[in-house]
Structures are given as structure tokens and as C-alpha cells.
Amino acid sequence: MLQTPSPPAPDTVAEPGETSLPCVMVFNANDPSGAGGLSADLTAMSSASAHVLPVVTGTYVRDTSEIHDHFAFDEEAVTDQARAALEDMPVQAFKVGFVGSPENLAAIAGITTDYAEVPVITYMPDLSWWDELEIETYLDACVELLLPQTTVLVGNHSTLSRWLLPEWEGDRAPNAREVARAAAVHGVPYTLVTGFNAADQYLESHLASPEAVLATARYERFDATFSGAGDTLSAALCALIASGADLQSACAEALTYLDQCLDAGFQPGMGHAVPDRLFWAHEDDEDSDAPGEDRDGEASDSRLDSGDFPLDTTKH
């Protein structure tokens, strides 16, 4: 389970220049509300014991209620940040969030092409706050430039369906395989689709390829509205893949981590709730279990694998 990393024993401390944590490079916007963007990436990935190389692609102008605007960096600033870090440190995975412009997408695609063996996790947020023409231009660039480099595409069911299947007709919404098949047309082998409406106030997430649904998580819907859940999930998934977990195990653990973040979520302002990505660090209740320990204080193995699906005891 994602938790605070234990300090290494004295005889295993890495020498200067040695890699002790997997390095993950993140391309995302600054979020001054702390709900999503690079704030989510840094805290979620650190919880998974990854060293984050954050590349700032721009900044939102937002609070916890809504996004008011976004200012993108130019592509040279994005490229220079990334190249400087990559020349110094090897990376085990890339995550791409919202980067603000087709030019930045082109710059990032050029970088990931140079590191073709490194997995790329792409998260597509809801862009309905943005200008319609800007949305269309950005999504077209993403299809052409970034999706061919993407290993796992992460997004909400409605967001991915509107984007990848705009001409969908029928009484039912597209299922996970159909969304994954639409993504695969552009080169994406795996898609994690969240937010499927299920019966009895439940939501489902499905990890799918064009051929099959590989894993399903089912959880109870929270009453609160959250900002930053998608960035949190995709960041955790990326960090776990970087640490060497197989895709199904990483997906299971990332979804469980997100559920715990939402269960411990809080409302810092007058708008939406925010996931508590450092829930494991709180020591308010002396009787509560520390991450990775059972109620007797013994170490426990809480890592999930594909056999643990469906996760039908969670609530968000």
C-alpha cells in the first residue's frame, strides 16, 4: 500500500550518485488551489516512494470551486526544464497531465519519443471550463502527437467518450472496451476508464484493452464533489509502474489509494472537497493503524494484485 517510505538501514544508504528511488517525470500545470495539477502529482507520487521530476507547463487560475483561466508556458521553457533533468537523472516513467497548448504537447511528444522504452501515463481531465475552439485544437493535437506515445490513458468515462467517440449513437453509453478500442486506433494499448455509473449508487472503474476488460473496481459513491481525483489516481498509477509493479497490480493499488484519499478528504475552502493524499501521515488517533501494520502492530502485506478485483468495499 502507498505509504510513508521507511528510512533505509545504515548499511543500505545509497552513495551519492546512486539511484535509491525510481524517478518519474511529470508534465503538468501548477494548481494554486492545491487540488490537482502538480500538487497532486508531487504528494501522490511521493506517497508511492517515487522521486518526482516536476516540469511546470503553465498555471491554472483557479480556486476549489472552478477554473477561471490558464496560462501556458512556451514550449522552449517546457523543453529546457525537461532536458536539463533528463540529462542528469534516468527516469522510469512519464506522466502527462494538462499542458495547456498544442505546442507543449509537441515538445513533450518529442521528448517521450527519445525515451521510447519508458512508459507514458496520460491523464485527460475535463476541459469544459475552456474555450470550445481551444479544446478542439488541444484534443486534436493530443490524438496526433501524444496518444501514439501513451502506454496507459486515464480519464473519466464521460470525458473519454465525448473525446474519442464523438459520433457515438445508441441508447446506451459506450463500455470500457469500446472506449479502449477507440483509444487503440491512435496507438494506446491500455485505457483506465473511471466513473461508470452502476446500480445502487455505485461507481465502477475498468482497466481495458481493445480485446478485454482486464480488471474492474466497484465502489460506493461519495456525497461530496472532489477536485483533483483524476490527477491523484494517474499520478499514483504512474509511480507504481515506475517502481516495477505490473499493470494490474499497480491499477488495483492506485484505485485503493485514491479511495483512501477521498475517504479522508477535506474541504479547505468554500468549494469542492480535496483528496487527502497524505492521509497515512496523520497521527491524530493513537489507536489507528499505521500504513502497512495490522492492529497488533505487526507488519502486513497490503499490496493488491489482479486477484483482488473487484474492490467492492470502497466508497467514492
Buried (B, 14 or more C-beta within 10 A) or exposed (E): BBBBEEEEEEEEEEEEEEEEBBBBBBBBBBBEBBBBBBBBBBBBBBBBBBBBBBBBBBBBEBBBEEBEEBEBBBBEBBBBBBBEBBEEEEBBBBBBBBBBBBBBBBBBBBBBEEBEEBBBBBBBBBBEBBEEEBBEEBBEBBBBBBBBBBBBBBBBBBBBBBBBBEEBEEEEBBBBBBBBBBBBEBEBBBBBBBBBEEEEEBBBBBBBBBEEBBBBBBBBBBEEEBBBBBBBBBBBBBBBBBBEBEBBBBBBBBBBBBBBBBBBBEEBEEBBBBBBBBBBEEEEEEEEEEBBBEEEEEEBEBBBBBEBBBBEEBBB
